Amino acid sequence: MAETGVDAARVQVLGPVRVAGPGGWVDVPGVNGKALIVSLVLAKGAVVSVSSLVDDIWQDDPPRNARAALQTLVSRVRDIAGDELIESFAGGYRLGASAAEVDLWSAESPRRGEPGADLGDTELATRLRETADGVRVRALEARVADALRAGSPADAVDAARALADATPYDERAQLMLMKSLAADGRRGEALRAFAEFKQRLDDELGARPSAELVACNAELLKDDPAAATASRALLGSAARGSDPDSAERIRAAQPTAGKGGGAPKHVAIGLRAAPNHLIGRDADIEALEKLMATARLTTILGPGGLGKTRLAQELAHRAAERTPGVVVVELAGIRESDDVPLAVAATLGIGEVGAGRLSLRDPIVLLEVRTRIRAALSERETLLVLDNCEHVIEGAAYLVDQVLSEIPAVRVLATSRAPLQLGAESVYPLGPLPADEHGPAVALFLERARAARPGAALPIEAVARLCEHLDGLPLAIELAAARIRSMSVDEIERRLSNRFALLRGGDRSAPERHRTLIAVIDWSWNLLSDSERRMLRRLSRFPDGFSAVAAAAVVLIDASVEEEEARLQASDDLDALVLQSLVSVAESPVGLRYRMLETVREFGDMALVDAGEDELVATAQSRWAQRFASEMVRDLPTARQSEVVRALDLEHDNLVSVLRAHDDDPATVIPVFAALLFHWLVRNQFREALSFAPIVAAAVSGRELPPAGADTSAIALMFAAVMGIAGSQSPRPGQPGYDRQPELPPELEEFAAIPSTELLRAGLRAGVKMRRLVRSGAVSPWLAAIAEVLVTAVRFQAEWGIEQLKGLRESDDEVIRILGHLFSGLLTENTGEIERAIDFVRIAWDGATRLGLDWMAGQAAQGLANLSSQDDRPADTLEWAARSQQRLAQIGAVEEIGQNDWIVAINKLKLGRRDGVLEAFERFANSDEGPQEGFDGLDARAIGWAGLAELASADGDTDQAVENYRAALALYGSKPGHYVMGAWYLISAAGALAASVYYDRMDDDALTIWRTLRRATRVAARGRGRGGPAMVDRPVLATAAMGLAIWLLGAQGMTDAAREAGAGMLAFAERLHSRQDQPALVRARAFALAERVVGASAISAARERVASFPDLPTATSALDELLRLTRI
């Protein structure tokens, strides 16, 4: 039998899925093949990404190589249906048949069975059934509206009955049926239809009709002339009203006539009963009502899906309680600006002019319509609400301007994605709902999800995360919540990679443009010019906002006009995107910053792939990143340092995105990584830098470096050299000590598995390249100075390094002098020369402050705070900590400020102050910094417990003080070997021993601590780290020695030799300048104990012996020998 008409469609899914192949109709084989066709059909001409197709076809059980499996499936379907049926694109696949060639999109297509029946019980089958039902319903609605407009109420009744039969509980369908019957003069049948529907709702759902249905029934029951006029206006606006989706929404409240039968005193037209409580907009309502009280024109501005219409309706309802007239006009259904007066006239019940043969473009007709609108609005004080103005913005603006200038008693509330740009306008930008766990976005999701499936599990943290991913858009949240019918929160979150395919099938009472997320954005997209669309899709590749310069870099890549003209056009296009609420703009520390909602950005990215511009834009974005990064590195040693840090903060995610996308391009990797490395150092996020170590090592491994940017190349080479040389010193897999290393980030596991010799060679090669580049003179002097410091650090010889840095300290370049003094201060602190270190760092502070180098000044002040703390100068410590905080706060280095908190708290405690002390120590003790069980995290928690120990001691609870110190040490027990060369382990153990002696807890546990600490101190004294040589930190070594000495001096049963050894260790602690941060480790207290135990003369003799060693390295070796000889 021949196929004709709609049956001749190339693709049929209204029943068993089949396609028109070269030889006729063919059933698509297999469930997966059918799912592929249905997924492409539902996209309605859009490209469907590979990930979305995989989700639709295989649901939660994708094959291991999903992309390859999909390609095979596509090939199988093409074999039976022809290659042209499925088109391939860079981002996915698209159906090669138009909407007219698919039975789903034609309401006249017969159903050959239940849609989706051959797909099984899947989410895709549900989507197909919902879409098929929706197509049929919308077609019937359109037939009703068309028949009413054409003056054929009998035809409207037929279509409305079919609609009501298809959706027996849909109030919208019932309303259309009642109005159609009334228009056909069959009021009794309309009233009977209402009664039957009301009974059906009560019997089967336990519900009642909406206020809108009740109002319509009341209108039909009225028979006085005034009511008949209102009823005709109501029905006329439905018939002539804008589009079929909004035809039935207009409702006139019952008017109250004035004396003598004049105009009603109170009129409310176009108000819709709220379907549920409005969530999260209380503050917006309050702010808008204040604005509306003073402004003649208030515009609620924002992108689609924010709930502007719902908010305007709420404001209209509230205004109706105190304003004589409220008129709500919906403009979504009209297409031309010239039709705006007609929409207002229809809402007001003003009949059409000229027996249908004249147009509003006729000046006479237009004048009459405007005159009658003015007369209707002038009868009383009125709030005129114009909803959805953006697509007819010119017509809406013109009408509002005329109304405001001619009718003083009218105020206007507009909703729009773009402002009307009139002098009387006050714009209210409506923001998304806050998505925190207790915020309105989460509350909205929970309410809608529980309505969809009351017993659903809705974990708050996951819901909050989901709402944040959805930009806090109420429409997106409601669409996602509706998916709870058949999915879990986690499943919805996983499928957000293609939110447009997921978030569809919304409330059938909503306008078509609000039933899917993609329709919301597409509505705005269609209002843009070609150049504006090009800009939107190209800007979508910035994941974290962009500057005007960055925008120009990706938009002007193929400008065919003069550059200045192109830049002006780009500026106009960006302004247009802001006006359409597709791009937001805000002030930032370094200028204006533009952003897109993630939803808009993903839409733009899809459009970019469809336009075939993704590679073009990726290249342009890479060039922008290279230029930007090079400029940032150039300005590092200048007074713009703070501005550089803030600019890198803003562009961080964009730069990381570029770095990952171009990880095989040295020309991109080297400059971008160099700038990011500085950012990570300032933000104390060096772990981020480590994750890119393999990429950077590969980028600098070639024979030739990129021709431009010697400074950025030098930074990358320094990093590669340090990573290679330092990494080669750590035990490799299978070597002793490997299992005792701190856990590495996943990105570094492969890097860490490289053999030591290979890593060392790579590091040395990078070092040789770096020195060659420095000697060429192409590298900036300040970077050459840092390279010199790097060579010093690699040698692990502090005294030699301090001498080598003398040239930097005496340089003619002040920045180099600052660096020389700062690094010299760090080295001399390690050698135990505290006063000299303070002098060096103070000079660095003075220079950095003079040049306005905030980060360097903050580092210097932080160094002085640490030096003052370990030298037991609490007042100086707090002064320098405050200066450091002030400087670092200017560049937002909150991580480094947080690290100062412990130093500040312990020195406040020394001065008898308690403000913020307990909170600081508890924050550290409960810290999760660093890896979950990593070395840095252990240190943070350990010093927190040490601080709590000192706090307990200050409160007189000595037992608790000892327990807290031992709790600090217990943290390291789960990581044997990690404490070796760990400064805070040595210090905490020394504090624990001191507390055990001072508070008479010299038990077996204390003895075990002493023996463990002695072994660790010997390792530290000999300069051995976890995998090789390390610079000896003499103050830390001395602190450990002091803890050992206090035990030898204070513990019971010690021999004279042991006590003499204790006095000697105490003298070494003084010579090597032990740290005195904690009260238990202040040297004066230990020497007081020693004098009581061995006498002042023995202490003097010990001091004389230690002073006789010619230098600090010799004294360090002597201490190691004393430790070797001392056993208990």
N, C-alpha and C positions, 0 to 999 in steps of 0.2 A: 504494500500500500504506500503510495507516494506521501512524502512529508511536505506539508504546506504551511504557510504562515509562520506563527510562532514556533510550531513544532520543528521548523527547519533550522533552529539555532545550532551552532556548531558544538556547543557544550551544554549538557543537560544535567542538573543536579537535583531537580524536583522529583525525586524518586531514585532508582538505581543510577549511579554516576556513569555517564557514557559520553563519548565524543564522536564527532564526525570524522572518520578516517578516510583515506583515499578510496576505499571500496564501500563506504557506507558507515552506518552506525556501529560502534564497537563499545562493548562494556569494558571499562578500565579494569584491568586485572589487579587483584590483591587489595587489601585494606589500605596499605601504604600508598599505592598508586592513586586510589580514590581520594585519600586524604590530601595528597599533593595537589590534585586538580581543585578540590574544594578550597584549600587554603589560598590558592592563586585567584580563584573566582571571588572569594570574599574580599580580596584586596581591591577589587574593582578598578583594575588598570594600573595600580601602583606596583612598584618593585617590592618584592618581599625578600627580606634578608635571609641569608642561609640559616642563622640562628633561629629565626622565627619559624621557618619551614621545618627545621629539625624539631622544635618544640611542638608544632602542630601535628607532625606525622608520628613521632615516636614518644610524645608526651614526656614522662619522667624516666624513660628507659632508652636513651639514645645509644646508637652503636658506638664502638670505640672510635672509629674514624668517621664521624658523622658527615663531614663534607664529602668524602669519597662515596659514602653510601647514598647520599642525596644525588650526587652526579650520576651514579648508576641507575637510580630510580628514574631520574629525568630522561636518561637515554632510553630506558624501557618504554616509557610513555610516548616518547617521540617516535619510536619504532612503529607503534600502531596508529598514531594520530598525525604524524608528519612533524618535521623539525620546526615548522613555523608556529605550532601551537604553544610552545613554551620558549620564551625569549630569554637569553642570558645577558646579564649585566654585571658590572664590576662588583656591585653590592648584593646581588642575588638573582632572582628570576621574576619574570612577569608573564601573565597569560597573554598569548598572542591573539586572542579573540576580543573584540570590542564588547561593551556592555549589551549592545543590541543583539549580539550573537550568543548570549548566555540566557537560558530560560529563566534563571533566578530573578533577573532585573526587569522582567516584563510581567506585569500583573495579569495579563491575559493568558499567560502560559499555563496549560493544564498540569495538574500534579499527577504523576504516574505512580505515585506511592508516597510514603512518608519520607520527607527529606532527611538525610543523615542516617537512615535505618541501616545502610550497609557500611557505616563507619564504626559501629559498636557504641558502647557507652563512653563517649569521649567528650571533652570540652569542645572540640571542633564540631562535632555533630550538634551539640546544643547551640553553638553560634550559628550554624547553618539554618536550623529550625527557626531560631529567633529572627534571623534576617529574612527568611522566606515569609514568615508571618508579618513582619514589619513592612515588607514591600506591598503585600496585599492590603494591609490596613491603610497605608499611606495612599494607595491608589483609590480605595473607596472614599477616603476623606477628600481627596482631590475631586472626585466625581460629585460628591455632595456640594462642595463649594462652587464648582463650575456650574452646576445646575442652578443653584441659588442665584449666582451672578447673571446667568442667562435668562432668569425669570421662568424657570421650569421646575417649580417645587415638586411636581409629581415624580419627575426623574430623581430629584434629590431624595425623596422619601424612599424610593426603591434602593438607591445606593446606601442610604443611612440604615435601612433595615438589614441589608446584608452585612454592613459594618457591625451593627449591634449584635447580630447573630454570631458573627465571627469572634466578637470580644464581649461576651455576655456580662462581664463585671467592669467594663471600662466606662467610667463616667463620662469621658469625653465623647465616646460614641453615642451614649444615651442622650447627651445634650444635643448633639447634632440631629438625632432622630426627632427629638421633641421640637426643635426649632424648624426642621423641615416640615413636619406635620402642621405646625402652626402657620407656616408660610403658605401651605396648601389649603388653608381654611379648615383644617381638621383638628380644631383645638381640643375637642373631646377625646380624640384618640391620643393626642399628645399628653393630656392629663392622665389617661389610662396607662400609657406607657410608663409615666413616672411612678404611678402607684404600683405597677407590677415590678418595676426595677427596685423600688424601695423595699417591697416585700421579699424579693429574691436576695437582696443584700442582708436583710435581717435574718432570714431563714438559714441561709447557707454560709454566711461569713460573720454574722453577728455584728454587722457594721451599719452605718447610716449614710445616706447620700450627702455629698459635699454641700457647702453653703451655696455654691454657684448653681447646682441643680435645684436646690430648694428655692433660690431666688427666681430662677426661670419658671418654676411651677407657680410661684406667687404671681408673677407677671401674667401668666395665662389665666389665672383665676380672677384678675381684676377686669372690670368692665367699664370703669369711668373714663371719660375722654382723656384726661391727663395721663392716666396709666396707659391707655392705648397708644398715645403719642410716644411715651417712653418705650413701650414694647416695640413699636415700629422702628424706633431709632436703634434699639438693641438688635433687632433682626436685620435691619438694613446694614448696620455696621458689620454684622457677621457675614452677610452676603457680599458686601462691597469691600470689606475690611482688608487687609493686606494680603497675607498668604494663607493657604489652607491650614497650615499648622497653627495659626493664631486666630482663625475666623471665629471660633466659638468662645474665645476667652473674654470678650468684652461684656461687662455687666454694669448696668445702671442701677445704682441704689435707689430705693423708693424715694421720690422727691416729696418735699413738704411744701405745698402751695402757700403763697402769701395771701394776704387779704385781697378780696376782689378777684381772685383767680389769676393773679399775675404770675411772674416767674417764681419758681420754687426758691425758698430761702436756702436750702441746703441741697447740693447736688454732688454726688460722687460717682464718676463714670470710669470704667476700665479697671477697677480694683479687683484683684483676684484673691480668693481665700487662700491663706497659707496652708500648704499640705502638711507642714510640720514646723517645729520650733526652729527659729533662726539661731544658729550656733556661732559664737565667737565674734559677733559684730556689735556688741553693746557699746564699746568705746567709739566705734565708727559712727553709730547712730547718734551718740551724744555730740560728737564733733561736728557731724553734718547738720544737725538741727541748730547748733549755734551758728554755723556758717550760713545756713539758709535764712536765719533770722536777720542777717545783715546784708546778704548779697541778693541782688535781683535774679542772678543766674548762677546756679551751682551745678558743676559738672562732676559726676563720679567717673573717674578716669581709671582705666586699667585694662589688661589683656583679657581675652575671652576665658571663661571658666572661673572667674573670681567671685561671681555671684552679684554682679552689679544690678541686674534686673530684680533679683530677689530683695536686695537691700532697698532699691527704689520703691518697690511695692510696700515694704515694711514702713518706710518713711511716709508714703502716701496714706496708708491706713492710719498712722498716728496723726498726720496732718488733718485727716478728715474729721477727727474728733473736735477740732478747734477752728477749722477753716471752712467758710461757707461753700466753697467750690473746690473740688479736686478732680482733675481730668488726667487720666493716664492714656497716652497714645503710643501704641507699639509700631515702630517703623521697620522692624526686621523684614516684613514681607514685601515692602515696596523696593523698587530697583532704581528709580530715577529721582533726582533732587526735586524735579518739578512736581512729583506726586506727594510731597510732604503736606502741602495745604489740603489735598484731597483726603489724606489719612486723618488729619485733624478734624476736617469737616465731617467725615464719616463717623468718627468717634463721638462727635457732638450731636449726631443725628440730623445733620444738615443735608437735605436731599440734593441730588445731582442737578446740574443746571443745563438747560438747553435741550431737553428731550433726548440726550445721548448723542446728538450729532455735532456738538461743539467740544473743543478740547481745552484743558487748562492752559495750553499754550496760547490760546486766544486771550488777548489782554482784557477784553470785556468780561469773559467768563472768570478769569483769574481775579479781577477786581471785585466781581460780585461775591465770589467765594470768600475772599479775604474780608470783605465788608461784613458778611454774615458771621464769619469766625470772630471778628472783632466785637460784633454785637453780642454774640453768645458769651464771650469771655468777659465782657464789660458789665454783665448783670450783677456780679458779686465779686468779692475778693476771692481770687482763685489761685491755686497751685497747679500749674500745667507741667506734667511729667512727660518728657519725650525720651522714650527708651530705645536704645540701639541707634545712635545717630551716625556712627562712623562711615557707613557706606553711602549716606546721602548728606554728608557734612555741610556742603554748600547750601543746599535747600533748607536744612534745619537751622543753620546759622542765620540765613536771611529771614526766615519766618520769626525766629526768636527776636532778632533785632527789631523787626517791625512791631511785634507784640509788646515788647518792653518799652519802646519809644511812644507807642500810642495808647497803652492801657496801664496806668500807674498802679492799679490794684492787682496786677498779675505778677507772680514770681514763677520762675522756671527751674525745674530740676531735670537735668539731662544725664543720661548714661551714655558713655561712648568710649571707644578705644583710642580716640583722638580728640583733643580739645576743639571747641567751636571757635576759639580765638576771637572773641568779642571783648570790647572794653569792659562790659558789665560782668564778665565771667570770673568766678572764683573756682579754681580747680581743686578737687579733692582726690589725690592719688590713692586708690584703694590697694592695700597690700595683701599678700597671701596670709593665710592663717598660720600662726606660730605652731611649729611641729614638735615642741618638746613633749615629754611624756605626760604632762598634766595640762597641756595646751588644748585649744579648741579644735585643731586639726585632728588630734587623736580622738577627742570626744565625738566629732562628727563621724569619723570612720567607725567607731564602736557602735554608735546609734544605728547607722545604716547597715552595718554588717549583722548586728543582732536582729534587725528587721528581716534581713535576707535569710539568715539561718540562726535561730535563737540559741542553739546549743554549740555554736562554733567556738573553738579555742582561739582566744585573741590575746596573745602575750603582748603586754604594753610596750616593752622595749622594741620588739619587732614591728609593731604598728607604728611607733614613733619614727623608726628608721624608714619605714615605707612612706609615711607622710612627708618626710623630709625629701626623699627621692622624688616625690610627686610635686615638689615645689610649694606645698601647702595650698594648692589649687583646690577649692571645694568641689568643682566638677570632677576633676581627676580622682579625688578621694572618694566621691560617691560612686563613680564608675568602678573603682577598684573594690570598694566595699560590696558592690553587687556581685562581684566574682566570688565572694565567700560562699555563694550558693553551692559551688562545686569545687572550690579550691581552698587550700589553707593559706594563711598569711605568708608563710615561707615560700610557697609555690608562686604566689603573686609576685613577691619580691624578686624571685629568680627570673621571672619572665618579663621583668621591666626593661630588659635589654631592647625589647621592641614594644614599648608601651602603647603604640598606636594600634597594633593588632590586638593587644590584650584589652584595652580600655574602650570597649564599644558595647552597644546594646543597652543604652541607658533608659531612663524613664520615658515611656511612650507619650506621656503628656507634655514632654519637653519639646521645644522646637527642634527641627531636624539638625540644625547647626550645633546643638548641645547634646546630641545622643551618642556621639563618639568623640574621643579626644582629638582625633585628627581633623574632624569637621570644625572644631573650634579654631584651630590654627589656620585651616584652609580658608575659612571665612575672611580672616585678615590678609592671608596671602593673596587672595583674589583682588584685594583692594590696592595692591602695590603695583608700581610701574615695573617695567622690565629691569631697569637699572637698580631699583630698590630690592627686587627679588634677588638679583645677582649679589648685591651686598649682603643680604641676609644669609644666603646659603654659604657664602665665602667666610663670613664672620663666625659661622657655627663651629669652626675648627678650634676656636679658643675656648678651652674648658672652664676658664676662671676669669672671664671678663677681658677687656682690652682697652687700650688707649686709642686716641684718634690717630696717632702715628702708626700703631700696629694695624688698625683698620685700613688705613691707606695702603700699607704694605701688601695686603692680600687682595685689595679691591682694584688697585690700579695696575695690576700686572700686565694687562693687555689693552691699556688705554690707547685708543686710536686717534685721540684728539690731543691738542696741546696740553702739556702737563698741568699748567695752572688751571685751565678750563676743566680738566679731569678732576683736579683736586677740589675745585668749587662744586662740581657735580657730586663728588663723593661726600662732601660736607652736607650738601642739601639732602642726599639720600639717607645719610645717618640721622639727620634731623627728622626726616620723614618717618624712619623706623621708631624713633623716640616718640614722635607724635602719635603713632599707631599703637603705642604701648607694647611693641614687640621687643624693644630694647629699652632698658632703664638707664638712667644716668645719675651719678652721685659724685660729690666731692671726695677726693682722696688726698693723702698727704703730698702727692706729687702731681696733682691736676685732676681733671675730670676722668671718671672711670665708667665705662659702659659695660652692661651685663645683659645676658639673655636668661630667661628662665630655662631650666634644663629641658623642659618640654618643647619650647620654641627652638632650642639649639638642636635637639634631635631631629625635629622636623626639617630644619635647615640642612642638617647633615645628609638626610635622605635626599633632599632636593639637589644637593651638591653631587652626590653619586649619580643621580639620574641625569644630571647635566654633563656628566663626564669630566668634571673639573677637579676631582679630588686630588689627582697627582699634581696638577698645576698649582693648586692652592698649597699643598704640602711643601712644594719647592719654595714658593714665595714665603711661607711662614718660616721655613728654615733660614732663609736669607735674613728675614727680620730678626730672628732670634740671634743669629751670628752678629749682626750689627749692634743690637741692643746689649748683648753680653760683653762685646768688646768695649763699648762705651762705659759700661759699669766697671770693668776692670781698670780702664784708663783713669776713672775718677776715684778709685779707692783711696789713694794717699792724699786726697785734697779735702778742703772744707766741705765738700759735697758728700762726705762719707755717710752721714745720716740719711741724706736723700737717696743715696745708692742702696742702703739697706732697706728703706721703705719701698723703693721701686722694685727691688728683688722680692720683697714680701708679696707685692701685688702680682708679679709675673711668675712666681715660683711654679705653680701648677702648669702654666703654659709652657715654660721652659722645660720642665720635666717631660711633658707630653712630646715636645719636639725631640728631646734627647732620646726618648725611647723609640720614637718613630724613625729616627735617622741614626740608629746605634752603629751602623756600618759605614758611616760617612765621617771621616776624621775632620773634615772642614766644618762640620756642625758640632761634633762631639767635643772637640778641644775648647773652643771659646765658650760654649754653653756650660760645659762642666766647670770651667775655670770660674765663671761668675757664680754658679750655684755653690761651689766649694766654699767661697767666702761667706755666702749666706748661711750655709750649714754650720760653719765655724762660729759665726756670730750667734746663731740660734742654738748652739750646743747640740746640734743634730748630726754629729759626725757619722753616725750609723747610716744615715742616708747616703753619705758620700761612699762609704764602704760598699754599698750595694752596687755601685757603678764601677767598681775597681776593674772587673774583667773588660768592660767596654773601653775604659780609658787606656788600659794596658794595650789593648789591640790597636787603638787609635794612634798611639805614639810609637808603635813597633815598626812601622814602615821605614824605608830608607829616607824618604823625604817627608818633612812636616808641611802642613798647609802653608802657602806662601805668605799669607797675611796673618798678623797678630803674633809677634814674638813674645809678648807678655803672656798671652793666654797659653801659648805653647810651653813657656817656661813653667807655668803653674801646673799644667797637666803632667809635665815631665817630673817635676818635684814629687807630685803625688804618686806617680808610677814608681819612681825610685824608692820612696819610703815604703810603699806597699810591698814591692819586691824584696828589698833588703830585710825589712822587719819581718815580713811574712816567712822568709826563709829560715828565720831563727826559731820558729815555733815547731814543736814536734809534729811529724807527719803521721798519717794513718799507719798503725802498726808499730810506731816507735814508742819508747817509754814516755809516759806523761801525757800522751795524746788524749786519753780518756778523761784527763783532769782539766782540760782546757774549757774556758767559758764557751757557752753555746754560740754558734755563729748564725747570722741571718741566712735564710735559705739561699739568697742570691750569691753568698760567698762560699757555699759548701763545695761547689765545683772548683772554685779558685783555690780553696785551701787544700784540695787534693792534689794540686800540682806538685811534683817533686821539688824539694828544697833547692837543689842545684839549678833547676830550670828557673825557679822564681828568683834566685840570687842573680843569675845571669841577666834575666830581664830587668831586674832592678838596677844592676850595674850599667847595663846598656843605656837605660833611661838617664842615669846619673851622668854618664859620659856625654850624652846628647845635650843634657841641661848645661853642663859646664862649657861645652863647645858653643852653645847658643849664647851663654852669658859673655863669654870672651869675645864674641863677635861684635859686641857693643850695641846690638839691636834691642837688648832687654833694658827696661827702665831701671835706673840705679836702685830704687827701693826694692825691686824684686831681685836684683842681683845680690843685694845685701841679705835678703831672706835665704837665697841659695847658699850664701856663705854660712849662715846660721845652720842650715840643714846639714852641710858637711860637718860642722862642729858636732851636731847632735848624733850623727851616725858614728862618730869616733868614740862616744861614750866616755869622754874625758872632760870633766867640767873645768878643771884648772886650765888645761890647754885651750879650751873654748873661750874662757874669759879673756885670755891674752889675745887670742885671734880676733875677738870682737872689739879690741881696742881701736882698730882702724875704723870700724863703723861708728864708734862713740866719738871719734874725732873728725868725722866727715864734714865737708862743707855743706852738705845737704841736710837740712834740719829733720826731714822725715827719717832719713837714714840714722841720724844721731838718736832720734827717739827710739827707733827699733833697736839700735845697738844697746842703749841703756836698759830698755825693757827686757830684752833677752839676757843681758848680763845680770840683771836683778834676779831673774829666774834661776840662772846657773849658780850665782853666789848664795842664794838661799839653799840650794841643794848641797853646797859645800859646807854650810854651817856658818857662813860669814854674814850674820843677820844685819849688823849695822851697815856694812858695805852694800848689802842688797837694798836696804832701805834708801840709801843715798842714790843708788843707780835708778831705782824706780821713781823716786821723787823727781829726779831730773826729767825722766820720761813723761811724768804727769805734767810738769810745768810746760814742756814743749808741746805736748798734745793739746793741752788746754789753750795755749797761745794760738795754735793753728786751727782750732775748732774741729779736731779729729775726735769725735765723740766716742767712737768705739775704742780707740787706743787709750783715750783718757779714762774711760770706764774700766778697761783692763788694768791700767796702772793703779787706779784707786782701789780696785779689788785686790790687787797684789799687795798694796800697802795695808789694807785691812787684814789680810791673812798674816803678813809679817808682824804686824802689831799684836795680833791675837796670839801667835805662837811665842811672842816675847813677853807675854803677860802685861800688856798695856791696854786694858779694856776700854778706857775712855777714847784713846786714839783709834782703836778698832772701830768703835761705833761712828766716829766722825768720818773716817775714810769709807766705811760701808755706806753711809748716807750719800757721800759724794759719788761713789760708784753707782748707787741706785739711781741717782739723779741723771747721770750721764747715760747709763744703759737704758733707762726708761725712755729717753729721747729717741732711741732707735728701736724701742720695743723689744729689747733683749730680755724678756721676762724669765726665760729659763735660767739665765745666769743670775738674775736678781734672786730667784728662788734658791739657788745654791748658796747664796750669802746668808740665808735665813738662819742656818745652824750657827754660823760664826757670830751673828748678831745676838742670837738667843743665849749662847753660852757666856758671852761677855756681859750681857745684861745681868745674867745670874751672878756673875762675879761682883757686879756693882750693887747687888741687892735689889734689882728691879725684876718684876715678874710679868710685866705687860707683854703678852704674846709669847711668852717663853714656853709654857706647857703646850700650846697649840702647835708651835713650830716643831718641838721634839716629837710630838705625836704624829705630825704629818710625815716626818722622816721615818719614824718607826713603822708606820703603816704604808710606806711608799712602795709603789709598783714600778718605779723608774727602771729603765733598762730592760733586758730580757727577764722573763718571769722568774727564772732562777739564775740570772746572769750575775757577773761579778759586780757591775755598777749598782745593780739593785740591792745586792747584799750589803755593800758599803753604806748605801743610803739608809737602809734599815738599821744597820749596826750603830752608826753614829747617832741615830735617833734614840736607840736604847741607852747608849752611853750618856746622852744628854738627860734622859729620864733618870738615870742613876744619879747624876750630879744634882738634879732637882730634888730627888728623894733625900739625898744627903743634906742639902740645904734645909729641908723640912725636918731634919732630925731622925728620919726613918732609915737608919744605917743598914738594917737587914735588907730592906727593899733596894737600897743602893747597890749592895753586893749582888743581889739577885738580878737586877737590871743589867749590870755589867756582864754577868755570866750569860744572860739572855742574848746579849749582843754577840758574844763569842759562839753561842750555840748555833747561830745562823750559819756560820762557816762550816759547821760540822758536817753538813750535807754535801759539801764540796771539798773533799780532801785534796790538799795540794794547792788550792786556789789562793791560800793566804800567803804563799811564798812571795816575798817582795811586795805584798799588799800593804800599803801604808796604814790604812785604817784598821786592818787586823792587828798589826803590831801595836798601834796606839791603844786600841781597845783592850788588848791583852795586858798591856802595861797598866792601864787604868784599873782593870779587874784585879790585878795583883796588889796595886796600891790600896784599893778599897778593902781587900781581904786583910791586909796588915793593919790599916788604920782603924778598921771596925771589928778586929779580932775574929775573923772568919778564916783562920789559917788551917784549913782542913785538907783532905786528900785531893779534893777537886782543885784547890788552889795550887797544890804541888804539881798536879798534872799540867795546869796552865803554865807554871814556871818552866817545866821541862820542854813543853812544846814551843814556848816563846824563845827559849835559849837556842833551840835548833833553827828556828826561823830567823833569828837575829844573826846567827853565824852566816846563814846563806846570804842575808842582806849585806853583811859586812864585807863579804868577798865579791860583791857586785855581780851576783848571778840571778838572772830572771827566770821566767818560766821556760825559756828555750835558749838562752844565751847570755852574753854580757849585757849588763845594764848599768846606768849611772847610779852611783851610790847616793841615796838621799840621807845625808848625815844627820840632820835634825830628827828624822824618823828613827834612824838607827839608834841615836842617842836616847830617844824617848823609850824605846824598847829596853835599852840598857838600864835606864833609870828604874823601870818597873822591876827588872830582875834584881837591881841593887836594893830596892826597898824591901823586897822579900828576904834577901840575905841578911839585911840589917835588922828586920823586925820579927822574923819568924822564930819560934822557940826551937831550942836544940841546935842552933847553928854553931859550928866550931869557930875559933878565933880566925882561922885562915879564911873561912867563908865570909866572916864579917869584914875582914880586911879587903877581900875581893869585892865585897859590896861597896865599901868606901871608894875603892879604885874605880868601879863602874860609875859611881855617882860623879866622880871627878871628870871622867871621860864624858858623861852626859852634859856636864857644864861646858867643857871645852868645845864639844861638837854642837853645842847650842840646841838642846832637846826642846821639843815643842811643849808649850805650857798652856794650851788652849783650855784644858779641863782643870778645875780646881784641884783634883786629886793628883795632878801631875805637875803642879807648881814646884819648882826646885827648892824654894826657900823652906817649904814644908818638909821635903825629904832631907835636906841638910840639918834641919832641927832634930829630926829623928836620929840621924847619924851621929850628931854631937852627943845626944843622950846615950847612945849605945856604945860608941867607940871613943868618944872624946874629941875635943876640938883639935888637939895636937895631931891625932891620927888623920883627921880630915885635912889639915894643912899639909901634912906629909904627902897624902894622896894627890892633892892639888899640885904640889911641887913636882912630883914624879910625872904627872900628865903634862904639865907645862914644859917639861924638858924635851919633849919630842919636837923636832924642828918645824914640822908642818902638819897640816891636818891629815893628809894621806898616811903619813907615818903613824900618827895617833890612831887612825882608824884600824890600821893593821895591828897595832898593839892591843887595842880593845878586842879584836878578833882572837888574839892569842890568849888574852885573859879569859874570854868566854870558853875557849877550848879547854883551859886548865881547870875551870870551875865546874864541878859536878856535885849534885846532891841526890 
